Amino acid sequence: MSLQLRLFGGQSDAPKDGGKLAINDGGHAIDKSKVLAATDAGVITPQNPGDFGSIRTAPVVPAPQYFDKEQADALKKLAKEKTEGARHSKKAYKSLGKIEKADATVHRSHRKYEGDVAVNELVKVRSNASLAKKLHGLRPGYAKLGMGIDKAENKARTAIDAIKAQLIGGAN
């Protein structure tokens, strides 16, 4: 049981009354806004295109200018740091992309599984309905059998009562 809880969670969304949800009118509870909702508030979509921001460490130099030695050395040091940072950032973004791809694979696999569950639930419910129809079709046969048993019991009771009456009546 603990493995089941770890794999499938301890909470159940089943009705508390132990009852089952009847799906008998072709209705649905599919909320389009939930189906099409983004998986995270920050995800990029046509409705949330992001801010198109960029990164700029140094301001744009609007016109030709001279730099002194200290400025040149500081810019050289900053360029080295930023180049190293860019290399690390590139690796990090590549890893983030792989994580997104893996997440999407799991998401897609889970939705396929849920689709299989939904299709097979219909197969199971259809089988239940078929059995219920078949059982209803058997009811007249069982009623006939029951009436035959009742008739036989009444016939036996009548015969027994007649015998009793003869024996008791004959004893008087």
PyMOL CGO cylinders between C-alpha atoms (Angstrom):
from pymol import cmd
from pymol.cgo import CYLINDER

trace = [
    CYLINDER, 0.00, 0.00, 0.00, 2.83, 2.43, 0.80, 0.3, 1, 1, 1, 1, 1, 1,
    CYLINDER, 2.83, 2.43, 0.80, 4.28, 1.87, -2.69, 0.3, 1, 1, 1, 1, 1, 1,
    CYLINDER, 4.28, 1.87, -2.69, 0.90, 2.76, -4.15, 0.3, 1, 1, 1, 1, 1, 1,
    CYLINDER, 0.90, 2.76, -4.15, 0.78, 5.90, -2.04, 0.3, 1, 1, 1, 1, 1, 1,
    CYLINDER, 0.78, 5.90, -2.04, 4.28, 6.89, -3.16, 0.3, 1, 1, 1, 1, 1, 1,
    CYLINDER, 4.28, 6.89, -3.16, 3.54, 6.21, -6.83, 0.3, 1, 1, 1, 1, 1, 1,
    CYLINDER, 3.54, 6.21, -6.83, 0.00, 7.47, -7.04, 0.3, 1, 1, 1, 1, 1, 1,
    CYLINDER, 0.00, 7.47, -7.04, -0.36, 9.82, -4.08, 0.3, 1, 1, 1, 1, 1, 1,
    CYLINDER, -0.36, 9.82, -4.08, -2.37, 9.48, -0.92, 0.3, 1, 1, 1, 1, 1, 1,
    CYLINDER, -2.37, 9.48, -0.92, -5.24, 11.76, -1.86, 0.3, 1, 1, 1, 1, 1, 1,
    CYLINDER, -5.24, 11.76, -1.86, -8.23, 10.63, -3.83, 0.3, 1, 1, 1, 1, 1, 1,
    CYLINDER, -8.23, 10.63, -3.83, -10.58, 12.86, -5.77, 0.3, 1, 1, 1, 1, 1, 1,
    CYLINDER, -10.58, 12.86, -5.77, -13.28, 10.17, -5.63, 0.3, 1, 1, 1, 1, 1, 1,
    CYLINDER, -13.28, 10.17, -5.63, -16.61, 11.20, -4.15, 0.3, 1, 1, 1, 1, 1, 1,
    CYLINDER, -16.61, 11.20, -4.15, -16.71, 10.81, -0.36, 0.3, 1, 1, 1, 1, 1, 1,
    CYLINDER, -16.71, 10.81, -0.36, -20.04, 8.99, -0.50, 0.3, 1, 1, 1, 1, 1, 1,
    CYLINDER, -20.04, 8.99, -0.50, -18.34, 6.04, -2.16, 0.3, 1, 1, 1, 1, 1, 1,
    CYLINDER, -18.34, 6.04, -2.16, -20.66, 6.62, -5.07, 0.3, 1, 1, 1, 1, 1, 1,
    CYLINDER, -20.66, 6.62, -5.07, -19.58, 6.57, -8.64, 0.3, 1, 1, 1, 1, 1, 1,
    CYLINDER, -19.58, 6.57, -8.64, -19.98, 9.35, -11.11, 0.3, 1, 1, 1, 1, 1, 1,
    CYLINDER, -19.98, 9.35, -11.11, -22.75, 8.49, -13.56, 0.3, 1, 1, 1, 1, 1, 1,
    CYLINDER, -22.75, 8.49, -13.56, -21.91, 9.38, -17.12, 0.3, 1, 1, 1, 1, 1, 1,
    CYLINDER, -21.91, 9.38, -17.12, -25.22, 8.79, -18.78, 0.3, 1, 1, 1, 1, 1, 1,
    CYLINDER, -25.22, 8.79, -18.78, -26.23, 11.89, -20.68, 0.3, 1, 1, 1, 1, 1, 1,
    CYLINDER, -26.23, 11.89, -20.68, -23.26, 12.62, -22.90, 0.3, 1, 1, 1, 1, 1, 1,
    CYLINDER, -23.26, 12.62, -22.90, -22.43, 15.75, -20.91, 0.3, 1, 1, 1, 1, 1, 1,
    CYLINDER, -22.43, 15.75, -20.91, -18.92, 16.83, -20.03, 0.3, 1, 1, 1, 1, 1, 1,
    CYLINDER, -18.92, 16.83, -20.03, -16.90, 18.85, -17.57, 0.3, 1, 1, 1, 1, 1, 1,
    CYLINDER, -16.90, 18.85, -17.57, -14.10, 19.78, -19.97, 0.3, 1, 1, 1, 1, 1, 1,
    CYLINDER, -14.10, 19.78, -19.97, -13.17, 23.40, -19.28, 0.3, 1, 1, 1, 1, 1, 1,
    CYLINDER, -13.17, 23.40, -19.28, -11.45, 24.83, -22.36, 0.3, 1, 1, 1, 1, 1, 1,
    CYLINDER, -11.45, 24.83, -22.36, -9.74, 27.50, -20.27, 0.3, 1, 1, 1, 1, 1, 1,
    CYLINDER, -9.74, 27.50, -20.27, -8.14, 24.77, -18.15, 0.3, 1, 1, 1, 1, 1, 1,
    CYLINDER, -8.14, 24.77, -18.15, -7.20, 22.64, -21.16, 0.3, 1, 1, 1, 1, 1, 1,
    CYLINDER, -7.20, 22.64, -21.16, -5.48, 25.58, -22.85, 0.3, 1, 1, 1, 1, 1, 1,
    CYLINDER, -5.48, 25.58, -22.85, -4.04, 27.14, -19.68, 0.3, 1, 1, 1, 1, 1, 1,
    CYLINDER, -4.04, 27.14, -19.68, -0.30, 27.70, -19.56, 0.3, 1, 1, 1, 1, 1, 1,
    CYLINDER, -0.30, 27.70, -19.56, 1.63, 25.29, -17.36, 0.3, 1, 1, 1, 1, 1, 1,
    CYLINDER, 1.63, 25.29, -17.36, 3.26, 28.21, -15.54, 0.3, 1, 1, 1, 1, 1, 1,
    CYLINDER, 3.26, 28.21, -15.54, 2.52, 31.95, -15.31, 0.3, 1, 1, 1, 1, 1, 1,
    CYLINDER, 2.52, 31.95, -15.31, 5.95, 32.79, -16.74, 0.3, 1, 1, 1, 1, 1, 1,
    CYLINDER, 5.95, 32.79, -16.74, 5.85, 30.48, -19.75, 0.3, 1, 1, 1, 1, 1, 1,
    CYLINDER, 5.85, 30.48, -19.75, 6.12, 32.11, -23.17, 0.3, 1, 1, 1, 1, 1, 1,
    CYLINDER, 6.12, 32.11, -23.17, 2.87, 31.94, -25.21, 0.3, 1, 1, 1, 1, 1, 1,
    CYLINDER, 2.87, 31.94, -25.21, 1.18, 34.20, -27.75, 0.3, 1, 1, 1, 1, 1, 1,
    CYLINDER, 1.18, 34.20, -27.75, -0.86, 35.63, -24.85, 0.3, 1, 1, 1, 1, 1, 1,
    CYLINDER, -0.86, 35.63, -24.85, 2.30, 36.07, -22.73, 0.3, 1, 1, 1, 1, 1, 1,
    CYLINDER, 2.30, 36.07, -22.73, 5.11, 36.86, -25.18, 0.3, 1, 1, 1, 1, 1, 1,
    CYLINDER, 5.11, 36.86, -25.18, 7.54, 37.98, -22.52, 0.3, 1, 1, 1, 1, 1, 1,
    CYLINDER, 7.54, 37.98, -22.52, 9.12, 41.40, -22.35, 0.3, 1, 1, 1, 1, 1, 1,
    CYLINDER, 9.12, 41.40, -22.35, 11.68, 40.99, -25.14, 0.3, 1, 1, 1, 1, 1, 1,
    CYLINDER, 11.68, 40.99, -25.14, 14.26, 42.28, -22.70, 0.3, 1, 1, 1, 1, 1, 1,
    CYLINDER, 14.26, 42.28, -22.70, 17.92, 41.91, -23.38, 0.3, 1, 1, 1, 1, 1, 1,
    CYLINDER, 17.92, 41.91, -23.38, 21.16, 42.09, -21.53, 0.3, 1, 1, 1, 1, 1, 1,
    CYLINDER, 21.16, 42.09, -21.53, 23.60, 44.96, -21.92, 0.3, 1, 1, 1, 1, 1, 1,
    CYLINDER, 23.60, 44.96, -21.92, 26.56, 45.11, -19.58, 0.3, 1, 1, 1, 1, 1, 1,
    CYLINDER, 26.56, 45.11, -19.58, 28.11, 48.22, -21.05, 0.3, 1, 1, 1, 1, 1, 1,
    CYLINDER, 28.11, 48.22, -21.05, 26.18, 51.15, -22.48, 0.3, 1, 1, 1, 1, 1, 1,
    CYLINDER, 26.18, 51.15, -22.48, 26.19, 51.70, -26.24, 0.3, 1, 1, 1, 1, 1, 1,
    CYLINDER, 26.19, 51.70, -26.24, 28.90, 54.21, -27.20, 0.3, 1, 1, 1, 1, 1, 1,
    CYLINDER, 28.90, 54.21, -27.20, 26.98, 56.74, -29.30, 0.3, 1, 1, 1, 1, 1, 1,
    CYLINDER, 26.98, 56.74, -29.30, 29.98, 58.30, -31.05, 0.3, 1, 1, 1, 1, 1, 1,
    CYLINDER, 29.98, 58.30, -31.05, 33.68, 57.68, -31.54, 0.3, 1, 1, 1, 1, 1, 1,
    CYLINDER, 33.68, 57.68, -31.54, 35.72, 58.46, -28.43, 0.3, 1, 1, 1, 1, 1, 1,
    CYLINDER, 35.72, 58.46, -28.43, 39.11, 57.93, -26.82, 0.3, 1, 1, 1, 1, 1, 1,
    CYLINDER, 39.11, 57.93, -26.82, 39.53, 55.75, -23.73, 0.3, 1, 1, 1, 1, 1, 1,
    CYLINDER, 39.53, 55.75, -23.73, 42.38, 56.09, -21.24, 0.3, 1, 1, 1, 1, 1, 1,
    CYLINDER, 42.38, 56.09, -21.24, 44.53, 53.18, -19.99, 0.3, 1, 1, 1, 1, 1, 1,
    CYLINDER, 44.53, 53.18, -19.99, 42.49, 52.60, -16.83, 0.3, 1, 1, 1, 1, 1, 1,
    CYLINDER, 42.49, 52.60, -16.83, 39.24, 52.47, -18.82, 0.3, 1, 1, 1, 1, 1, 1,
    CYLINDER, 39.24, 52.47, -18.82, 40.77, 50.11, -21.39, 0.3, 1, 1, 1, 1, 1, 1,
    CYLINDER, 40.77, 50.11, -21.39, 42.17, 47.79, -18.66, 0.3, 1, 1, 1, 1, 1, 1,
    CYLINDER, 42.17, 47.79, -18.66, 38.84, 47.81, -16.80, 0.3, 1, 1, 1, 1, 1, 1,
    CYLINDER, 38.84, 47.81, -16.80, 36.93, 47.02, -20.01, 0.3, 1, 1, 1, 1, 1, 1,
    CYLINDER, 36.93, 47.02, -20.01, 39.42, 44.23, -20.84, 0.3, 1, 1, 1, 1, 1, 1,
    CYLINDER, 39.42, 44.23, -20.84, 38.90, 42.70, -17.37, 0.3, 1, 1, 1, 1, 1, 1,
    CYLINDER, 38.90, 42.70, -17.37, 35.12, 43.07, -17.66, 0.3, 1, 1, 1, 1, 1, 1,
    CYLINDER, 35.12, 43.07, -17.66, 35.19, 41.51, -21.14, 0.3, 1, 1, 1, 1, 1, 1,
    CYLINDER, 35.19, 41.51, -21.14, 37.09, 38.50, -19.76, 0.3, 1, 1, 1, 1, 1, 1,
    CYLINDER, 37.09, 38.50, -19.76, 34.61, 38.10, -16.89, 0.3, 1, 1, 1, 1, 1, 1,
    CYLINDER, 34.61, 38.10, -16.89, 31.63, 38.46, -19.21, 0.3, 1, 1, 1, 1, 1, 1,
    CYLINDER, 31.63, 38.46, -19.21, 33.11, 36.01, -21.74, 0.3, 1, 1, 1, 1, 1, 1,
    CYLINDER, 33.11, 36.01, -21.74, 33.53, 33.45, -18.97, 0.3, 1, 1, 1, 1, 1, 1,
    CYLINDER, 33.53, 33.45, -18.97, 30.05, 34.25, -17.67, 0.3, 1, 1, 1, 1, 1, 1,
    CYLINDER, 30.05, 34.25, -17.67, 28.63, 33.87, -21.18, 0.3, 1, 1, 1, 1, 1, 1,
    CYLINDER, 28.63, 33.87, -21.18, 30.25, 30.44, -21.49, 0.3, 1, 1, 1, 1, 1, 1,
    CYLINDER, 30.25, 30.44, -21.49, 28.68, 29.38, -18.16, 0.3, 1, 1, 1, 1, 1, 1,
    CYLINDER, 28.68, 29.38, -18.16, 25.35, 30.94, -19.12, 0.3, 1, 1, 1, 1, 1, 1,
    CYLINDER, 25.35, 30.94, -19.12, 25.38, 29.10, -22.44, 0.3, 1, 1, 1, 1, 1, 1,
    CYLINDER, 25.38, 29.10, -22.44, 25.88, 25.78, -20.60, 0.3, 1, 1, 1, 1, 1, 1,
    CYLINDER, 25.88, 25.78, -20.60, 23.17, 26.67, -18.10, 0.3, 1, 1, 1, 1, 1, 1,
    CYLINDER, 23.17, 26.67, -18.10, 20.67, 27.64, -20.82, 0.3, 1, 1, 1, 1, 1, 1,
    CYLINDER, 20.67, 27.64, -20.82, 21.50, 24.47, -22.74, 0.3, 1, 1, 1, 1, 1, 1,
    CYLINDER, 21.50, 24.47, -22.74, 20.80, 22.46, -19.58, 0.3, 1, 1, 1, 1, 1, 1,
    CYLINDER, 20.80, 22.46, -19.58, 17.57, 24.39, -18.94, 0.3, 1, 1, 1, 1, 1, 1,
    CYLINDER, 17.57, 24.39, -18.94, 16.50, 23.61, -22.51, 0.3, 1, 1, 1, 1, 1, 1,
    CYLINDER, 16.50, 23.61, -22.51, 17.19, 19.90, -21.94, 0.3, 1, 1, 1, 1, 1, 1,
    CYLINDER, 17.19, 19.90, -21.94, 15.19, 20.02, -18.71, 0.3, 1, 1, 1, 1, 1, 1,
    CYLINDER, 15.19, 20.02, -18.71, 12.27, 21.66, -20.57, 0.3, 1, 1, 1, 1, 1, 1,
    CYLINDER, 12.27, 21.66, -20.57, 12.47, 18.98, -23.26, 0.3, 1, 1, 1, 1, 1, 1,
    CYLINDER, 12.47, 18.98, -23.26, 12.49, 16.22, -20.61, 0.3, 1, 1, 1, 1, 1, 1,
    CYLINDER, 12.49, 16.22, -20.61, 9.56, 17.87, -18.79, 0.3, 1, 1, 1, 1, 1, 1,
    CYLINDER, 9.56, 17.87, -18.79, 7.64, 18.05, -22.08, 0.3, 1, 1, 1, 1, 1, 1,
    CYLINDER, 7.64, 18.05, -22.08, 8.35, 14.36, -22.74, 0.3, 1, 1, 1, 1, 1, 1,
    CYLINDER, 8.35, 14.36, -22.74, 7.00, 13.40, -19.31, 0.3, 1, 1, 1, 1, 1, 1,
    CYLINDER, 7.00, 13.40, -19.31, 4.01, 15.73, -19.77, 0.3, 1, 1, 1, 1, 1, 1,
    CYLINDER, 4.01, 15.73, -19.77, 3.21, 14.27, -23.21, 0.3, 1, 1, 1, 1, 1, 1,
    CYLINDER, 3.21, 14.27, -23.21, 3.61, 10.70, -21.90, 0.3, 1, 1, 1, 1, 1, 1,
    CYLINDER, 3.61, 10.70, -21.90, 1.34, 11.41, -18.96, 0.3, 1, 1, 1, 1, 1, 1,
    CYLINDER, 1.34, 11.41, -18.96, -1.35, 12.95, -21.19, 0.3, 1, 1, 1, 1, 1, 1,
    CYLINDER, -1.35, 12.95, -21.19, -1.14, 9.90, -23.50, 0.3, 1, 1, 1, 1, 1, 1,
    CYLINDER, -1.14, 9.90, -23.50, -1.57, 7.68, -20.43, 0.3, 1, 1, 1, 1, 1, 1,
    CYLINDER, -1.57, 7.68, -20.43, -4.56, 9.77, -19.28, 0.3, 1, 1, 1, 1, 1, 1,
    CYLINDER, -4.56, 9.77, -19.28, -6.04, 9.44, -22.76, 0.3, 1, 1, 1, 1, 1, 1,
    CYLINDER, -6.04, 9.44, -22.76, -5.61, 5.67, -22.56, 0.3, 1, 1, 1, 1, 1, 1,
    CYLINDER, -5.61, 5.67, -22.56, -7.30, 5.68, -19.13, 0.3, 1, 1, 1, 1, 1, 1,
    CYLINDER, -7.30, 5.68, -19.13, -10.21, 7.75, -20.50, 0.3, 1, 1, 1, 1, 1, 1,
    CYLINDER, -10.21, 7.75, -20.50, -10.68, 5.52, -23.57, 0.3, 1, 1, 1, 1, 1, 1,
    CYLINDER, -10.68, 5.52, -23.57, -10.49, 2.35, -21.50, 0.3, 1, 1, 1, 1, 1, 1,
    CYLINDER, -10.49, 2.35, -21.50, -12.86, 3.80, -18.90, 0.3, 1, 1, 1, 1, 1, 1,
    CYLINDER, -12.86, 3.80, -18.90, -15.44, 4.14, -21.68, 0.3, 1, 1, 1, 1, 1, 1,
    CYLINDER, -15.44, 4.14, -21.68, -14.75, 0.53, -22.72, 0.3, 1, 1, 1, 1, 1, 1,
    CYLINDER, -14.75, 0.53, -22.72, -15.26, -0.61, -19.11, 0.3, 1, 1, 1, 1, 1, 1,
    CYLINDER, -15.26, -0.61, -19.11, -18.43, 1.45, -18.59, 0.3, 1, 1, 1, 1, 1, 1,
    CYLINDER, -18.43, 1.45, -18.59, -19.76, 0.26, -21.95, 0.3, 1, 1, 1, 1, 1, 1,
    CYLINDER, -19.76, 0.26, -21.95, -19.16, -3.33, -20.79, 0.3, 1, 1, 1, 1, 1, 1,
    CYLINDER, -19.16, -3.33, -20.79, -20.99, -2.60, -17.52, 0.3, 1, 1, 1, 1, 1, 1,
    CYLINDER, -20.99, -2.60, -17.52, -23.93, -1.14, -19.45, 0.3, 1, 1, 1, 1, 1, 1,
    CYLINDER, -23.93, -1.14, -19.45, -24.00, -4.17, -21.74, 0.3, 1, 1, 1, 1, 1, 1,
    CYLINDER, -24.00, -4.17, -21.74, -24.07, -6.52, -18.76, 0.3, 1, 1, 1, 1, 1, 1,
    CYLINDER, -24.07, -6.52, -18.76, -26.79, -4.43, -17.08, 0.3, 1, 1, 1, 1, 1, 1,
    CYLINDER, -26.79, -4.43, -17.08, -28.92, -4.65, -20.25, 0.3, 1, 1, 1, 1, 1, 1,
    CYLINDER, -28.92, -4.65, -20.25, -28.34, -8.39, -20.47, 0.3, 1, 1, 1, 1, 1, 1,
    CYLINDER, -28.34, -8.39, -20.47, -29.28, -8.85, -16.80, 0.3, 1, 1, 1, 1, 1, 1,
    CYLINDER, -29.28, -8.85, -16.80, -32.48, -6.83, -17.30, 0.3, 1, 1, 1, 1, 1, 1,
    CYLINDER, -32.48, -6.83, -17.30, -33.28, -9.11, -20.22, 0.3, 1, 1, 1, 1, 1, 1,
    CYLINDER, -33.28, -9.11, -20.22, -32.98, -12.12, -17.91, 0.3, 1, 1, 1, 1, 1, 1,
    CYLINDER, -32.98, -12.12, -17.91, -35.44, -10.74, -15.35, 0.3, 1, 1, 1, 1, 1, 1,
    CYLINDER, -35.44, -10.74, -15.35, -38.57, -12.13, -17.05, 0.3, 1, 1, 1, 1, 1, 1,
    CYLINDER, -38.57, -12.13, -17.05, -36.99, -15.59, -17.11, 0.3, 1, 1, 1, 1, 1, 1,
    CYLINDER, -36.99, -15.59, -17.11, -36.14, -15.38, -13.42, 0.3, 1, 1, 1, 1, 1, 1,
    CYLINDER, -36.14, -15.38, -13.42, -39.62, -14.06, -12.67, 0.3, 1, 1, 1, 1, 1, 1,
    CYLINDER, -39.62, -14.06, -12.67, -41.11, -17.03, -14.55, 0.3, 1, 1, 1, 1, 1, 1,
    CYLINDER, -41.11, -17.03, -14.55, -38.87, -19.43, -12.63, 0.3, 1, 1, 1, 1, 1, 1,
    CYLINDER, -38.87, -19.43, -12.63, -39.82, -17.76, -9.37, 0.3, 1, 1, 1, 1, 1, 1,
    CYLINDER, -39.82, -17.76, -9.37, -43.51, -17.96, -10.20, 0.3, 1, 1, 1, 1, 1, 1,
    CYLINDER, -43.51, -17.96, -10.20, -43.06, -21.64, -11.11, 0.3, 1, 1, 1, 1, 1, 1,
    CYLINDER, -43.06, -21.64, -11.11, -41.44, -22.29, -7.73, 0.3, 1, 1, 1, 1, 1, 1,
    CYLINDER, -41.44, -22.29, -7.73, -44.22, -20.36, -5.98, 0.3, 1, 1, 1, 1, 1, 1,
    CYLINDER, -44.22, -20.36, -5.98, -46.81, -22.39, -7.91, 0.3, 1, 1, 1, 1, 1, 1,
    CYLINDER, -46.81, -22.39, -7.91, -45.05, -25.67, -7.00, 0.3, 1, 1, 1, 1, 1, 1,
    CYLINDER, -45.05, -25.67, -7.00, -44.85, -24.59, -3.35, 0.3, 1, 1, 1, 1, 1, 1,
    CYLINDER, -44.85, -24.59, -3.35, -48.55, -23.70, -3.31, 0.3, 1, 1, 1, 1, 1, 1,
    CYLINDER, -48.55, -23.70, -3.31, -49.42, -27.02, -5.00, 0.3, 1, 1, 1, 1, 1, 1,
    CYLINDER, -49.42, -27.02, -5.00, -47.32, -28.92, -2.45, 0.3, 1, 1, 1, 1, 1, 1,
    CYLINDER, -47.32, -28.92, -2.45, -48.83, -26.92, 0.42, 0.3, 1, 1, 1, 1, 1, 1,
    CYLINDER, -48.83, -26.92, 0.42, -52.35, -27.66, -0.86, 0.3, 1, 1, 1, 1, 1, 1,
    CYLINDER, -52.35, -27.66, -0.86, -51.52, -31.40, -1.14, 0.3, 1, 1, 1, 1, 1, 1,
    CYLINDER, -51.52, -31.40, -1.14, -49.99, -31.43, 2.32, 0.3, 1, 1, 1, 1, 1, 1,
    CYLINDER, -49.99, -31.43, 2.32, -52.99, -29.59, 3.76, 0.3, 1, 1, 1, 1, 1, 1,
    CYLINDER, -52.99, -29.59, 3.76, -55.30, -32.14, 2.09, 0.3, 1, 1, 1, 1, 1, 1,
    CYLINDER, -55.30, -32.14, 2.09, -53.35, -35.03, 3.56, 0.3, 1, 1, 1, 1, 1, 1,
    CYLINDER, -53.35, -35.03, 3.56, -53.36, -33.39, 6.99, 0.3, 1, 1, 1, 1, 1, 1,
    CYLINDER, -53.36, -33.39, 6.99, -57.08, -32.82, 6.71, 0.3, 1, 1, 1, 1, 1, 1,
    CYLINDER, -57.08, -32.82, 6.71, -57.64, -36.46, 5.84, 0.3, 1, 1, 1, 1, 1, 1,
    CYLINDER, -57.64, -36.46, 5.84, -55.45, -37.67, 8.68, 0.3, 1, 1, 1, 1, 1, 1,
    CYLINDER, -55.45, -37.67, 8.68, -56.76, -35.22, 11.22, 0.3, 1, 1, 1, 1, 1, 1,
    CYLINDER, -56.76, -35.22, 11.22, -60.32, -35.49, 9.90, 0.3, 1, 1, 1, 1, 1, 1,
    CYLINDER, -60.32, -35.49, 9.90, -60.05, -39.29, 9.86, 0.3, 1, 1, 1, 1, 1, 1,
    CYLINDER, -60.05, -39.29, 9.86, -58.76, -39.33, 13.42, 0.3, 1, 1, 1, 1, 1, 1,
    CYLINDER, -58.76, -39.33, 13.42, -61.88, -37.69, 14.73, 0.3, 1, 1, 1, 1, 1, 1,
]
cmd.load_cgo(trace, "trace")
